[in-house]
């Protein structure tokens, strides 16, 4: 099961909250600051029962889409 987690990060003396994904011990941290968008991705991963093996590719595609 996929879940969202958050942590505080610092970049050039600016603090922010970054959200990441946890799945069966796999952690991808600081993916985005947009929790609602990441929430939709996590929900879709859970509904489709995405294998954790594909998570890095899915996150890469997600980042490309939100940056376009």
C-alpha positions as CSV (number, residue, x, y, z in Angstrom):
1,X,0.0,0.0,0.0
2,X,1.2,3.5,-0.9
3,X,1.2,6.3,1.7
4,X,2.2,9.9,1.7
5,X,4.7,11.3,4.2
6,X,6.2,14.7,4.7
7,X,9.3,16.3,6.1
8,X,10.8,19.8,6.4
9,X,13.5,20.7,4.0
10,X,15.8,23.7,3.5
11,X,16.9,25.2,0.2
12,X,19.0,28.4,0.0
13,X,17.9,29.4,3.5
14,X,14.2,28.8,2.7
15,X,12.3,26.1,4.6
16,X,9.5,24.2,3.0
17,X,7.4,21.1,3.5
18,X,8.1,18.4,0.9
19,X,5.9,15.3,0.4
20,X,7.1,11.8,-0.6
21,X,5.8,8.3,-1.1
22,X,6.3,5.2,1.0
23,X,5.7,1.7,-0.3
24,X,6.7,-1.6,1.4
25,X,10.0,-0.1,2.7
26,X,10.7,1.9,-0.5
27,X,10.9,5.6,0.2
28,X,11.0,8.4,-2.4
29,X,11.3,11.7,-0.4
30,X,10.7,15.3,-1.4
31,X,8.8,14.7,-4.6
32,X,6.7,17.8,-4.5
33,X,5.2,20.5,-2.3
34,X,1.8,19.9,-3.8
35,X,0.1,17.4,-1.5
36,X,-3.2,17.2,-3.3
37,X,-1.6,16.3,-6.6
38,X,0.6,13.7,-4.9
39,X,-2.5,12.4,-3.1
40,X,-4.2,11.7,-6.4
41,X,-1.1,9.9,-7.6
42,X,-0.9,7.8,-4.5
43,X,-4.6,7.0,-4.7
44,X,-4.3,5.8,-8.3
45,X,-1.3,3.7,-7.4
46,X,-3.3,2.0,-4.7
47,X,-6.4,1.5,-6.8
48,X,-4.4,0.0,-9.7
49,X,-2.2,-2.0,-7.2
50,X,0.9,-0.7,-8.8
51,X,4.0,-2.8,-8.1
52,X,6.6,-0.9,-6.1
53,X,9.1,-2.0,-8.8
54,X,7.5,0.6,-11.1
55,X,7.3,3.5,-8.6
56,X,10.4,5.3,-9.7
57,X,9.2,5.4,-13.3
58,X,5.7,6.6,-12.2
59,X,7.2,9.4,-10.1
60,X,9.5,10.4,-13.0
61,X,6.4,10.6,-15.3
62,X,4.5,12.5,-12.6
63,X,7.3,15.1,-12.2
64,X,7.4,15.6,-16.0
65,X,3.7,16.1,-16.2
66,X,3.5,18.7,-13.4
67,X,6.5,20.6,-14.7
68,X,5.0,21.0,-18.2
